[in-house]
Amino acid sequence: MRILFVQPLYPPISKPFQRIAFKLGTSPAITLQQLATITPPHHSIELINEPFQRLDFSQQYDVVAISCITPTAPRAYNIADEFRRKGNTVVLGGYHPSALPQEALSHADSVVIGEAENVWATVLRDIEQKNLQPMYYSKTPADLKTMPPLRQGVGEFALLTARIEATRGCPMRCDYCSMSNLQIHWHVYRKKPVPLVVKELQMIPQKWINFCDASLTIDIEYSKSLFKAMKSLNKRFICYANIHMVAKDEDFLNLAKEAGCTMFNIGFDSLNQASMNAVGKAVNQVNEYKTSIKKVNDHGLAVNGQFVFGFDNDTTQVFQTATQTINNLDIDSPSVNILVPYPGTALYYRLDREGRILTKEWDQYTLDKVVFQPKKMSPDDLLDGAHQVWKTLNSTSNILKRCLKAIKLGISPTLMTIGQNLYGKALY
């Protein structure tokens, strides 16, 4: 069969610099690359990553497989509708279709709920036998121990960076995180054997790697073993980490540096301890942020920190002090986001019950828009406050100060800090 995999564009690109940033350093999710890897070799495969490539709706395929998240769902549905109109069989999957399968099914011939690896061969077989089912769901989580290395040379990706997965799942179950959906296996933590990760890294031509794992500090000992094995690969990488774990193990930080780590992505999320406690992330201790960041920096590693506004304990006063507080943390690259109640999360269900969801126009579910009624401020107050914090933090003078500060960390962390700051500014 002729199979087309499609990764819809996110976020929308309107500025020339945004397109350049995507082309150079933004690697799409590896979901479809993974499915392409396990597709039996007698099938013909094409993989389209927007904005790297353009779709050609005049082509005819036996299967069009589309993976999407909530803000790309409208684009995914438009693609699906157009291909179906021309007689192509369409299969939808990803976070959003898994959360709202009936909605997705109105735009597809079939929906894969949750992880697709265990059911993909069955989906293809059923299509060949003209027995395609409306929905597929794997009763067990995918086994990373048997997962082959990602297939290279399929589709177009960023020129400078590539993605890889060493672990999957997160047991923390924060109520606003899509991975907390208990009906799916995304909360089940699994590890790929270190030799398999190393083998895959050796196959990737790019020097700069982005680990897409939820966090490489969930199992510190596993990550230390991985870092030891990576020392000779001469790669540079960025990965996610938990603030309550990343600075507690000197050996972990030393090994990360030796393995080529340049920056940790860390979800600080809130500057209000009450907010962290309320959403199931009490392990984030606000009063430890600054010392933890300093310890990471002391090991020659940069920190990209994500901050979220709109929790129920947030008032307009949080914006009056946020900029100064974040600057005082001496963080290398701050990211300002507005809370988003993604379908499938406990947060979404709670706000929906309370009548606080303002819109279900899914393309509005981006990190720079307000789609719910905040508890202690108006939607406009949240939008204006968050944007003002972002604007101030990303002023030319503040970006310059952060980039100059990063020089002491070394060449690679400095380059990553410059890239993250410019990339963040380009998105808005």
C-alpha positions in Angstrom: 0.0 0.0 0.0 1.0 3.6 -0.5 1.0 5.3 3.0 1.2 9.0 3.7 2.1 10.2 7.3 1.2 13.8 8.0 2.3 16.0 11.0 0.2 19.2 10.8 1.9 22.6 11.4 2.2 24.1 14.9 2.4 26.9 15.7 1.3 29.0 12.8 4.1 30.7 11.0 3.7 34.2 9.7 7.1 35.8 10.0 10.2 35.1 7.9 12.4 34.6 11.0 10.0 32.1 12.4 10.3 30.0 9.2 14.1 30.2 9.4 14.0 29.1 13.0 11.9 26.1 12.3 14.0 25.1 9.3 17.2 25.2 11.4 16.3 24.0 14.8 12.7 22.8 15.3 12.3 19.0 14.9 8.7 17.7 14.7 7.4 15.1 17.1 8.8 11.6 16.5 5.4 9.8 16.6 5.0 9.4 12.9 8.7 8.7 12.3 8.3 5.8 14.8 5.2 4.5 13.0 7.1 4.7 9.7 9.9 2.7 11.3 7.7 -0.2 12.2 5.6 -0.2 9.0 6.3 -3.4 7.1 8.8 -2.8 4.3 6.5 -3.9 1.5 4.5 -0.7 1.9 5.5 2.6 0.2 6.0 5.4 2.7 5.9 9.2 2.5 6.1 11.5 5.6 5.1 15.2 5.4 6.2 17.5 8.2 4.6 20.9 7.9 6.1 23.5 7.5 9.1 21.7 6.0 7.1 20.3 3.1 3.8 21.1 1.3 0.9 18.6 1.0 -0.2 17.6 -2.5 -3.9 16.8 -2.3 -3.9 15.6 -5.9 -2.0 12.5 -4.9 -3.8 9.3 -4.2 -2.9 7.1 -1.2 -4.2 3.9 0.3 -3.8 5.3 3.8 -3.3 8.8 5.1 -2.3 8.7 8.8 -2.4 12.0 10.7 -1.2 12.7 14.2 -2.3 15.9 16.0 -2.4 17.7 19.3 -5.2 20.0 20.3 -4.1 23.3 18.6 -3.4 21.4 15.4 -6.7 19.5 15.4 -8.6 21.9 13.1 -5.7 21.7 10.6 -5.6 17.9 10.9 -9.4 17.7 10.4 -9.2 19.9 7.3 -6.4 17.7 5.8 -8.4 14.6 6.7 -11.6 15.9 5.1 -9.9 16.9 1.9 -8.2 13.5 1.5 -11.4 11.6 2.3 -13.3 13.7 -0.2 -10.9 12.4 -2.8 -11.4 8.8 -1.8 -8.4 8.2 0.5 -8.7 6.2 3.7 -7.8 8.4 6.7 -6.6 7.3 10.2 -6.3 9.9 13.0 -4.3 9.6 16.2 -2.4 11.6 18.8 -3.2 13.4 22.0 -6.4 15.2 20.8 -8.1 12.3 18.9 -7.3 10.1 21.9 -9.0 12.5 24.2 -12.0 13.1 21.9 -12.2 10.0 19.7 -15.8 10.5 18.6 -15.1 14.0 17.4 -12.1 12.8 15.5 -14.0 9.9 14.0 -16.3 12.4 12.3 -13.3 13.4 10.2 -11.7 10.0 9.7 -12.3 6.4 8.8 -10.6 5.2 12.0 -9.1 6.6 15.1 -6.2 5.1 17.1 -6.6 5.9 20.8 -3.4 6.3 22.8 -0.1 4.7 21.7 -0.2 3.3 18.2 2.8 1.0 18.1 1.0 -2.1 19.3 -2.0 -1.8 17.0 -0.5 -0.3 13.8 0.2 -3.6 12.1 -3.4 -4.6 12.8 -4.7 -1.3 11.3 -2.8 -1.9 8.1 -3.9 -5.5 7.9 -7.5 -4.6 8.4 -7.3 -1.9 5.7 -5.8 -4.5 3.2 -8.6 -6.9 4.1 -11.2 -4.1 3.9 -12.2 -4.7 7.5 -11.0 -1.4 9.0 -12.5 -0.8 12.5 -13.7 2.6 13.6 -11.4 2.7 16.7 -8.3 0.9 17.9 -6.9 0.9 21.4 -3.8 -1.0 22.7 -4.5 -2.7 26.0 -0.9 -2.6 27.0 1.7 0.2 26.7 4.3 0.0 24.0 7.5 -1.8 25.0 10.5 0.4 24.4 12.8 -2.6 24.9 11.7 -3.9 21.5 11.5 -0.6 19.7 13.8 -0.3 16.7 15.8 2.8 16.1 14.0 5.6 14.3 14.1 5.3 10.5 16.3 7.9 9.0 15.8 9.5 5.6 12.0 9.6 5.7 10.5 13.1 5.5 12.3 16.4 6.0 13.4 17.5 9.4 15.4 20.4 11.0 18.9 20.9 9.5 20.7 21.3 12.8 18.8 19.2 15.4 17.1 15.9 15.7 14.8 14.3 18.3 15.2 11.0 20.2 13.3 9.1 22.9 15.1 7.2 25.7 12.1 6.9 28.0 8.4 7.4 27.8 5.7 8.3 30.2 5.5 10.4 33.4 4.1 9.1 36.7 3.6 12.6 38.2 0.0 13.1 36.8 -0.1 16.8 37.1 -3.8 17.7 36.4 -3.0 20.1 33.5 -0.7 17.8 31.6 -1.9 15.7 28.6 0.3 12.8 29.8 -1.9 12.5 32.9 -4.8 11.0 30.9 -5.4 7.9 32.9 -7.3 6.2 30.1 -4.2 6.1 28.0 -0.7 4.6 28.8 1.2 7.9 28.7 1.5 8.0 32.5 3.3 4.6 32.5 7.0 5.1 32.8 9.2 3.0 30.6 12.9 2.9 29.6 14.7 1.9 26.5 17.9 -0.1 27.0 20.9 2.2 27.0 22.7 0.3 24.2 19.6 0.8 21.9 19.6 4.6 22.6 23.3 4.8 21.9 22.9 2.8 18.6 20.1 5.2 17.6 22.2 8.3 18.4 25.0 6.9 16.3 22.6 6.7 13.3 21.5 10.4 13.6 23.6 12.7 11.5 22.8 15.9 13.4 25.2 16.9 16.2 22.5 18.6 18.3 19.9 16.3 19.9 16.6 17.1 21.6 15.5 14.4 24.0 11.7 14.4 23.9 11.3 12.4 27.1 9.0 13.9 29.7 12.0 14.1 32.1 15.4 12.5 32.3 15.3 12.9 36.1 12.5 10.4 36.8 15.1 7.6 37.0 18.4 9.3 37.9 20.4 6.1 37.9 19.2 5.2 34.4 20.1 8.6 33.1 23.5 8.4 34.6 24.1 5.1 32.9 23.0 6.7 29.6 25.2 9.7 30.0 28.2 7.5 30.7 27.6 5.7 27.5 27.2 8.9 25.5 30.5 10.4 26.4 32.3 9.3 23.3 29.5 10.2 20.8 30.4 13.9 20.6 26.8 15.0 20.6 25.3 18.1 22.2 21.8 17.8 23.7 19.0 19.4 25.6 16.5 17.5 27.7 13.7 17.9 30.2 14.3 17.7 33.9 12.4 18.2 37.2 13.6 21.0 39.4 13.3 19.0 42.6 15.7 16.4 41.3 18.1 18.0 38.9 20.3 19.7 41.4 20.3 17.1 44.1 22.9 14.8 42.5 26.4 16.2 41.8 27.3 13.0 39.9 24.3 13.4 37.6 25.2 16.9 36.7 28.8 16.1 36.1 27.9 13.1 33.9 25.3 15.2 32.0 27.9 17.8 31.2 30.5 15.2 30.1 27.9 13.5 27.9 27.3 16.8 26.0 24.2 18.3 27.8 24.0 22.0 27.2 20.7 22.9 28.7 17.9 21.5 30.9 14.2 22.4 30.0 12.5 22.7 33.4 8.9 23.3 34.2 8.9 25.7 37.1 5.3 26.5 36.2 4.4 28.8 39.0 6.0 31.2 41.4 3.2 30.5 43.9 3.6 27.5 46.1 -0.1 27.2 46.7 -0.6 26.7 42.9 1.9 24.0 42.7 0.3 22.2 45.7 -3.2 22.5 44.2 -2.3 20.9 40.8 -0.4 17.9 42.1 3.1 19.3 41.7 4.0 20.0 45.3 7.5 18.6 44.6 8.3 22.0 43.0 9.4 24.1 45.9 9.4 27.7 44.9 11.9 28.7 47.6 14.5 26.3 46.1 14.3 27.6 42.5 17.2 30.0 42.7 19.7 27.8 44.5 18.9 24.9 42.1 19.4 27.0 39.0 22.7 28.3 40.4 23.9 24.7 41.1 23.0 23.7 37.5 24.9 26.8 36.2 27.9 26.0 38.4 28.3 22.7 36.4 28.4 24.6 33.1 24.8 23.9 32.1 22.1 26.3 31.1 18.4 26.4 32.2 15.4 27.0 30.0 12.5 27.6 32.4 8.8 27.4 31.7 6.4 29.6 33.7 2.6 29.3 33.5 0.0 31.9 34.5 -3.7 31.3 35.1 -3.8 28.9 38.0 -6.7 29.3 40.4 -4.5 30.9 43.0 -3.2 33.5 40.6 -4.4 37.1 40.9 -3.5 40.1 38.9 -0.8 40.8 41.6 1.3 38.0 40.3 2.1 40.0 37.2 3.4 42.9 39.3 6.3 40.9 40.7 6.7 38.1 38.2 9.2 39.8 35.9 11.5 40.9 38.7 11.2 37.6 40.4 12.1 35.6 37.3 15.0 37.9 36.5 16.3 37.5 40.0 16.4 33.7 39.5 19.2 34.3 36.9 17.5 31.9 34.5 19.2 31.6 31.1 16.0 31.4 29.0 12.5 32.0 30.4 9.4 30.9 28.7 6.0 32.5 29.6 2.9 30.5 28.9 -0.8 30.8 29.7 -2.5 27.8 31.3 -4.3 25.6 28.7 -7.0 23.1 29.8 -6.3 20.4 27.1 -9.1 17.9 26.6 -8.4 14.6 28.4 -6.8 16.3 31.4 -8.3 16.5 34.9 -8.1 20.3 34.5 -10.2 20.3 31.4 -12.9 18.1 32.9 -13.1 20.2 36.1 -13.3 23.5 34.3 -15.9 22.1 31.9 -18.0 20.9 34.8 -17.7 24.4 36.4 -18.8 26.0 33.1 -15.4 27.9 32.8 -14.4 26.7 29.3 -14.9 29.8 27.1 -14.4 28.2 23.7 -13.8 24.8 22.1 -12.2 26.3 19.0 -9.2 24.1 19.3 -6.8 26.2 17.3 -7.1 28.8 20.1 -5.6 26.2 22.6 -2.2 27.6 22.3 0.1 28.8 25.1 -0.5 32.5 24.3 -4.3 32.6 24.4 -7.0 32.4 27.2 -9.6 29.8 26.6 -11.1 29.5 30.1 -12.5 31.8 32.8 -9.7 32.3 35.4 -10.9 32.1 39.0 -9.5 35.3 40.4 -9.2 37.6 37.4 -10.8 38.3 34.0 -9.6 36.6 30.8 -8.3 40.0 29.5 -6.4 40.5 32.7 -4.7 37.1 32.3 -4.0 37.7 28.6 -2.6 41.2 29.1 -0.7 40.4 32.2 1.1 37.3 30.7 1.9 39.1 27.5 3.4 42.0 29.5 5.6 39.7 31.5 6.7 38.0 28.3 7.3 41.3 26.5 9.4 42.7 29.4 11.4 39.5 29.9 12.2 39.3 26.2 13.2 42.9 25.8 16.5 43.3 23.9 18.3 44.4 27.0 17.1 41.4 29.1 18.0 38.9 26.3 21.4 40.5 25.9 22.1 40.2 29.7 21.1 36.6 29.7 23.2 35.7 26.7 26.3 37.5 28.1 25.8 35.8 31.4 25.8 32.4 29.6 29.3 32.9 28.2 30.8 31.6 31.5 29.0 28.3 30.9 30.9 27.5 27.7 30.4 27.7 24.0 27.7 25.2 23.5 25.5 26.3 26.4 25.9 29.9 25.2 24.8 29.0 21.7 21.8 27.1 23.1 20.9 30.1 25.3 21.1 32.5 22.4 19.1 30.2 20.2 16.4 29.6 22.8 16.0 33.3 23.6 15.8 34.3 19.9 13.5 31.4 19.2 11.1 32.4 22.0 11.0 36.0 20.9 10.3 34.9 17.3 7.2 32.9 18.3 5.3 36.0 19.3 
